[in-house]
Amino acid sequence: MTQPLVVFDNVVKHFGSYQAVERMNLEIYKGEFVAIMGSSGCGKTTTLRMLAGLDKPSEGEIRLNGERINDLRSWERDTPLVWQNLALFPFLNVLENVEFGLRMRGMAKAERRKKALEWLERLGLEEFATRDISLLSGGQRQRVALARSLVTEPPILLLDEPLSALDAHLSVRMQGVLTGLQKDLGITFVYVTHSQSEAFAMADRVVIMSRGRVEQIGSPQAVFLEPHNRFVAEFVGGKNILSGTVVGFDDGGLVRIDSPHGGFLARLPEGKTVVPAERVTVCISAEHIELTAQPVRRNRLSCTVVGEEFIGSMVNLYLETKDGLELQVQKLQADYQLLGVHCGQQIFAEWDGAHALILRGD
């Protein structure tokens, strides 16, 4: 099996009585794009800082290429970090910023200038080589920060919410720049973000964290389609959560569940088992719920349409049952228009039992 480039082995980090990271076990492989996600305070930036050498683990071990790096200082690790605020030197021009790391390594002036110019050309910045940093746009400064980090040709690049200060259009463009660079260079990227859209668009694997704990690791598709617990389901969004009690199984292997909202069927994720009388949590993706005046499926709820939200070619519809359960339904704009629904309308929400997933961790 391929040796992982980075290993977090039972890593704990606490600041006084506050535990920022709790027993992290994570392997990152050469050439991967890994995104660490979570809300503010979940431990994602602390994890990145420990890998960069800016914070030291309280317990456990971090290994890079098989070598324990807990006690190595940041400049001894070759793990450059692109900061959220970019941390460019305002007293140096573009070329001098990119050259900086090479100069610190003692590279001769002519050689480091040649390499820096090559990277500026690669990132479309050659015409700005002598320009002051203050005269660049946000996207241009972002690319200077990338060039400065990549000019030393590190095995891994760490990125701490580097797109958060950019407007939406520029952020999408920079996502393309980042993924293109990562694939061309084969460098491992470890990317911290609170933005699901960024992580899912770019990463090979995502790590979902909450309160210092890793809740789930997997491909973006796997995490979205089969969240392990309620937190992950709610964090990735577009999920409807119902709770109930197992009452048995049907002939197709689906689980029969009784809930305050009625009975319905749900499927088990691979490897999980349940027994009658067990309490379970179920999630149904918003795109898998159908709306109809004449329900035909066993899984159905009578609802009132209470809101609608237009998102480009998609429409989010918000429903509510008589007992206060809220549901979200997502439709293509064209399908929504064919439905002809409106706020205040009474309608049935129904779904196939195979699309109702019993969560592993709840």
RAUR-V814851 format. One line per field, one symbol per residue. ss: DSSP state (a for helix, b for strand, c for the rest). phi: phi as a letter, one per 30 degrees, with the letter a starting at -180 (. if undefined). burial: b if it has 24 or more other ideal C-beta (glycine too) atoms within 12 Angstrom, else e. A space follows every 10 residues. Layout:
# RAUR-V814851
ss = ???
phi = ???
burial = ???
This chain:
# RAUR-V814851
ss = cccccbbbbb bbbbbccbbb bbbbbbbbcc ccbbbbbccc cccaaaaaaa aaccccccbb bbbbccbbcc cccaaacccc bbcccccccc ccbaaaaaaa aaaaccccaa aaaaaaaaaa aacccaaacc cbaaaccaaa aaaaaaaaaa cccccbbbbb cccccccaaa aaaaaaaaaa aaaaaccbbb bbbccaaaaa aaccbbbbbb ccbbbbbbca aaaaacccca aaaaaaccbb bbbbbbbbbc ccccbbbbbc cbbbbbbbcc ccccccccbb bbbbbaaacb bbccccccbb bbbbbbbbbb bccbbbbbbb bccccbbbbb bbaaaaaaac cccccbbbbb bcaaabbbcc cc
phi = .ddddbbcch dbbbcidccd bchdbacbce idccccblde idjdddeddd ddjdbcedbi bcbbhicdce cddedcchbd bcdecihddd dcdeddddde dddddideed dddddddddd ddcicedcec ddedccdedd dedddddddd ddhddbbcbc hdcdccdedd ddddeddddd dddddiddcc bcaccddddd dcddbbccca hicdcablde dddddbddbd ededddiicc cbcabdclbc ddidcdbcbd ckdacaccde jcbbbeiddb cbbbdedccc cadbdbcdda bdbcdcabbc bidcbcccbb ddcjdcbcbc bdeddddddi dbejddaccb adedcccddd cc
burial = eeebbbbbee bbbeeeeeeb bbebbbbbbb ebbbbbbbee ebbbbbbbbb bbbbbbbbeb bbbbeeeebb eeeeeebbbb bbbbebebee ebbbbbbbbb bbbeeeeeee ebeebbbebb eebebeebbe eebeebebbb bbbbbbbbbb bbebbbbbbb bbbbebeeee beebbebbbe bbeebebbbb bbbbbbbbbb bbbbbbbbbb ebbbbbbbeb eebbbbbbbb bbbebbbbbb bbbbbbeeee eeebbbbbbe bbbbbbbbbe eeebeeeeeb bbbbbbbbbb beeeeebebb bbbbbbebee eeeebbbbbb beeebbbbbb beeeebeebe beeeeebbbb bebbbbbbbb eb
